[in-house]
Amino acid sequence: MNILNRYMFKKYITGFFLASVVLIGINLLIILISELKNLGNHQYSLYLITKYIVFLIPQNFLDIFPYALLIGSMIAFGSMAYHSEIVAINSHGVGIKKTIKIILIQTLFLSLFFTLLTNAIAPELSNKAQSMKNIALNKSSVNKNIWFKTSKSIINVDKVITDNDLENIKIYNITNGALSSIITAKKAFFTNQWNLVDVNLLDVENNKITNKNSYTITAKEFIPFQILKSRFNKKRYNSIEDLYNNIIFYNDRGMYYEDHKITFWQKVLLPISCCIIIFVGLPFLFTKIRSTNQSQKIIFGILFGVTYFVITNIIINIALIFNIPALICVLISMGLFILFGVFLFNKLVKEHIPI
């Protein structure tokens, strides 16, 4: 049995890495083509584009590895089925049901390993890439203004270059329920405290305007870093730990954060999702030998597996509209596809082949 496990795992790994190389290559080529339109703008050079793409490789691998697992498994075990190796395994007492169980265990191991590995590497490099690009292009990372209310002021930020580099800031100070002063600044950057540059201070009570080259305020008096990071970092660029900390921060303040909770649970449950897409695709490989040609089986398996992510996003978005909690949204979509995988197994395999 150990020999069989090792043989199947070797086949699986080979197919997985071949699929990964192809998918990552396609992804990076698309990114390169899309970034070339910005070449020469401000300080965005070919060197920075190359560095930006290299930094995004771990995140790209995290994005594509579920599809690589699906395609790799279809190719590897489809080849075994085509060369009657599955039949030989079955004739030696290892049924289709047990074979699928072995594949799913190997899928869980691989997906868990790569989820943990990429979660430790990808978020930091991806955010560095995004920050580097925004600084080079002097480009805001978000399309909407950020507003935040403290006990003494209302703060507005027009452009977030990075979570430590802001532009067009307005601070409305409130005293005894009335507007007392307005502070505007062209830029702000953080060291040990927030440093505002090119500052205009309007004293509303005394009707007096003062201009200053710089002005400092403490981090506690400004927008919390969790909000800046959650707005600056793309949701998929956040690590599981960062998403969890952000959820705690927003929950403590009673602020809406369900869309980020969705991302959190999708990342936590990604190994299970990988098992589900493989489970949905595998029955097509174990249909009757002459029911359809092998290439069609592989294509059908891949298409039905990929459908999982498409349909899941649709189900989750619909569920969010009805204010269903994030975890329940994710579990509903996963449960539906588990039932769909069982249906395919019973319809395509169990009725025709001994298991």
C-alpha positions in Angstrom: 0.0 0.0 0.0 2.9 2.4 0.8 4.4 1.7 -2.6 1.0 2.5 -4.3 0.8 5.8 -2.3 4.3 6.8 -3.3 3.7 6.0 -6.9 0.4 7.9 -7.1 2.0 10.8 -5.1 4.9 11.0 -7.6 2.5 11.1 -10.5 0.4 13.8 -8.7 3.4 16.0 -7.9 4.7 15.8 -11.5 1.3 16.8 -13.0 0.9 19.6 -10.3 4.2 21.2 -11.0 3.8 21.1 -14.7 0.4 22.8 -14.4 1.8 25.3 -11.9 4.7 26.4 -14.2 2.3 26.9 -17.2 -0.4 28.8 -15.1 2.2 31.0 -13.4 3.9 31.7 -16.7 0.6 32.8 -18.3 -0.3 34.9 -15.2 3.0 36.7 -15.1 2.9 37.3 -18.9 -0.5 39.0 -18.5 0.7 41.1 -15.6 3.8 42.2 -17.7 1.6 43.2 -20.6 -0.7 45.1 -18.4 2.1 46.9 -16.6 4.0 48.0 -19.8 1.3 50.6 -20.4 2.7 52.5 -17.3 6.3 52.2 -18.4 8.0 55.6 -18.2 5.2 57.2 -16.1 6.8 59.1 -13.2 9.6 56.8 -11.9 8.1 53.5 -13.1 11.0 51.9 -15.0 11.5 48.5 -16.6 13.6 47.5 -13.6 10.7 48.3 -11.2 8.2 46.4 -13.4 10.5 43.4 -13.3 10.9 43.7 -9.5 7.1 44.2 -9.1 6.4 41.0 -11.1 9.0 39.0 -9.1 7.5 40.1 -5.8 4.1 38.9 -7.0 5.2 35.3 -7.9 4.3 33.9 -4.4 0.8 35.5 -4.5 0.3 34.2 -8.1 1.2 30.8 -6.9 -1.3 31.1 -4.1 -4.0 32.2 -6.6 -3.3 29.4 -9.1 -2.3 26.4 -7.0 -5.9 25.1 -6.5 -6.3 25.1 -10.3 -2.9 23.5 -10.6 -3.9 20.7 -8.2 -7.1 20.1 -10.3 -5.3 20.1 -13.7 -2.4 18.1 -12.3 -4.6 15.5 -10.8 -6.7 15.2 -14.0 -3.6 14.8 -16.1 -1.8 12.4 -13.7 -4.7 10.1 -12.8 -6.2 10.5 -16.3 -3.0 9.1 -17.7 -3.1 6.2 -15.2 -6.7 5.5 -16.2 -5.8 5.6 -19.9 -3.0 3.1 -19.4 -5.3 0.8 -17.4 -3.3 1.3 -14.2 -6.4 2.2 -12.3 -7.9 -1.1 -13.5 -4.8 -3.0 -12.4 -4.9 -1.3 -9.0 -8.6 -2.2 -8.7 -7.9 -5.9 -9.6 -5.4 -6.1 -6.7 -8.1 -5.2 -4.1 -7.9 -1.4 -4.1 -11.3 -0.2 -5.2 -12.2 3.1 -6.9 -13.6 4.4 -3.5 -10.2 3.7 -1.8 -8.3 5.2 -4.8 -10.3 8.4 -4.6 -9.7 8.5 -0.8 -5.9 8.2 -1.3 -6.1 11.1 -3.9 -8.1 13.3 -1.5 -5.7 12.7 1.4 -2.8 13.6 -0.8 -4.7 16.7 -2.0 -5.3 17.8 1.5 -1.6 17.3 2.4 -0.4 19.3 -0.6 -3.0 22.1 -0.3 -2.4 22.5 3.5 1.4 22.7 3.0 1.2 25.2 0.2 -1.4 27.3 2.0 0.8 27.6 5.0 3.9 28.3 3.0 2.4 30.9 0.7 0.5 32.6 3.6 3.9 33.1 5.3 5.6 34.6 2.2 3.1 36.0 -0.2 1.3 38.8 1.8 4.5 40.7 2.7 6.0 40.6 -0.8 2.7 41.4 -2.5 2.2 44.5 -0.3 5.8 45.6 -0.9 5.1 45.2 -4.7 1.9 47.3 -4.4 3.6 49.9 -2.3 6.6 50.1 -4.6 4.3 50.6 -7.6 2.1 53.2 -6.0 5.2 55.2 -4.9 6.7 55.0 -8.3 3.5 56.1 -10.0 2.4 58.5 -7.2 -0.9 56.6 -7.4 -3.5 56.1 -4.7 -4.2 52.5 -3.7 -7.9 53.1 -3.1 -10.6 54.9 -5.2 -12.6 56.3 -2.4 -11.9 58.8 0.4 -11.3 57.5 3.9 -13.3 59.1 6.6 -12.8 58.4 10.3 -14.3 59.9 13.4 -12.5 60.1 16.8 -13.9 61.6 20.0 -12.4 64.9 19.2 -12.1 65.1 15.4 -13.3 63.9 11.9 -10.4 62.9 9.6 -10.5 62.7 5.8 -7.8 61.2 3.6 -8.1 61.7 -0.2 -5.2 59.5 -1.3 -3.5 56.4 0.3 -0.2 55.9 -1.4 0.9 53.3 1.2 -0.4 52.8 4.8 2.5 55.1 5.9 2.2 57.6 3.1 -0.9 59.7 2.6 -1.9 62.8 0.6 -4.6 65.5 0.8 -5.5 65.2 4.5 -8.2 67.2 6.3 -8.8 67.1 10.1 -11.9 68.7 11.5 -11.4 69.3 15.2 -14.6 69.5 17.4 -14.8 71.1 20.8 -18.0 71.0 22.9 -20.0 69.7 19.9 -18.9 72.6 17.6 -16.3 72.9 14.9 -13.2 74.6 16.4 -10.5 74.2 13.8 -9.6 72.7 10.4 -6.2 71.3 9.6 -5.4 70.6 5.9 -2.1 69.0 4.7 -0.8 68.0 1.3 1.1 65.0 2.6 1.5 62.9 5.7 4.0 60.2 6.5 4.6 58.1 9.6 7.8 57.6 11.6 7.1 57.4 15.3 4.2 59.8 14.8 2.3 61.3 11.9 4.2 64.1 10.2 2.0 66.5 8.1 3.6 68.5 5.4 2.5 71.9 3.9 -0.1 72.5 6.6 -2.8 75.0 6.7 -4.5 75.6 10.1 -7.8 77.4 10.2 -8.9 78.5 13.7 -12.7 78.8 13.3 -13.3 80.3 16.7 -10.8 83.2 16.2 -11.2 83.3 12.4 -7.4 83.0 12.0 -5.3 81.1 9.3 -1.8 79.8 10.0 0.5 78.2 7.5 3.2 75.7 8.6 5.8 73.6 6.7 5.2 70.7 9.1 2.9 69.6 11.9 2.9 66.4 14.0 0.2 64.4 15.7 0.3 61.1 17.5 -0.9 57.8 16.1 -3.8 57.7 18.6 -5.1 61.0 17.3 -5.2 59.8 13.7 -6.8 57.0 11.7 -5.9 53.6 13.2 -3.4 51.5 11.2 -5.8 48.6 10.9 -8.1 50.8 8.8 -5.3 52.2 6.7 -3.9 48.7 6.1 -7.2 47.2 5.3 -7.9 49.9 2.8 -4.4 49.9 1.4 -3.8 46.2 1.1 -6.0 44.2 -1.3 -8.1 41.7 0.6 -6.3 38.7 -1.0 -2.9 40.2 -0.2 -3.7 40.0 3.6 -2.3 37.1 5.6 -4.7 34.9 7.6 -3.3 36.5 10.8 -3.8 40.1 9.5 -7.4 39.3 8.4 -8.1 37.8 11.8 -6.7 40.8 13.7 -8.6 43.2 11.4 -11.8 41.3 12.1 -11.3 41.6 15.9 -10.6 45.3 15.5 -13.7 46.0 13.4 -15.9 43.7 15.6 -14.9 45.6 18.7 -16.1 48.8 17.1 -19.3 47.4 15.6 -18.1 48.2 12.1 -19.2 46.2 9.0 -16.5 43.7 7.9 -18.3 40.7 6.4 -16.5 41.0 3.0 -13.1 40.6 4.7 -14.5 37.8 6.8 -15.4 36.0 3.6 -11.7 36.3 2.5 -10.6 35.0 5.9 -12.7 31.9 5.9 -11.9 31.2 2.2 -8.2 31.2 3.1 -8.6 29.2 6.2 -10.8 26.6 4.4 -8.8 26.6 1.2 -7.3 23.1 1.7 -10.9 21.8 2.1 -12.0 23.7 -1.1 -9.1 22.1 -3.0 -10.3 18.6 -1.9 -13.8 19.5 -3.0 -12.8 20.6 -6.6 -10.8 17.4 -6.9 -13.7 15.3 -5.6 -16.0 17.0 -8.2 -13.6 16.3 -11.1 -12.4 12.8 -10.3 -15.6 10.9 -11.2 -15.1 11.8 -14.8 -11.9 9.8 -14.9 -13.5 6.7 -13.5 -16.4 6.4 -15.9 -16.8 3.3 -18.1 -13.7 2.8 -20.2 -15.4 3.3 -23.6 -18.0 5.8 -22.5 -16.0 8.7 -23.8 -12.4 9.4 -24.9 -9.8 10.3 -22.2 -9.2 13.9 -23.3 -13.0 14.7 -22.9 -13.0 13.1 -19.5 -10.1 15.4 -18.4 -11.7 18.5 -19.9 -15.0 17.7 -18.2 -13.3 17.1 -14.9 -11.4 20.4 -15.1 -14.4 22.4 -16.1 -16.6 21.1 -13.4 -13.8 21.6 -10.8 -13.3 25.3 -11.9 -17.0 25.8 -11.8 -16.7 25.4 -8.0 -15.0 28.8 -7.6 -17.3 30.6 -10.0 -20.5 29.3 -8.5 -19.2 29.7 -4.9 -18.6 33.4 -5.5 -22.1 33.8 -6.8 -23.6 32.0 -3.9 -21.6 34.0 -1.4 -22.5 37.3 -2.9 -26.2 36.4 -2.9 -26.0 35.2 0.7 -24.3 38.5 1.8 -27.1 40.4 0.3 -29.4 38.6 2.8 -27.0 39.4 5.7 -26.1 35.8 6.2 -22.8 35.5 8.3 -19.6 35.0 6.3 -18.8 31.6 7.7 -22.2 30.2 6.9 -22.0 31.7 3.4 -18.8 29.8 2.7 -20.0 26.5 4.3 -23.3 26.6 2.3 -21.3 26.9 -1.0 -19.0 24.1 0.1 -21.8 21.9 1.2 -23.7 22.2 -2.1 -20.6 21.1 -4.1 -19.9 18.2 -1.7 -23.5 17.0 -2.5 -22.9 17.7 -6.2 -19.6 15.6 -6.0 -21.5 12.7 -4.3 -24.2 12.9 -7.1 -21.5 12.7 -9.8 -19.8 9.8 -8.0 -23.0 7.8 -7.8 -24.1 8.7 -11.3 -20.8 8.2 -13.2 -19.0 5.7 -11.1 -21.0 3.7 -8.6 -23.7 2.6 -11.1 -21.2 1.3 -13.6 -18.0 0.2 -11.9 -17.4 -1.9 -8.7 -16.1 0.4 -6.0 
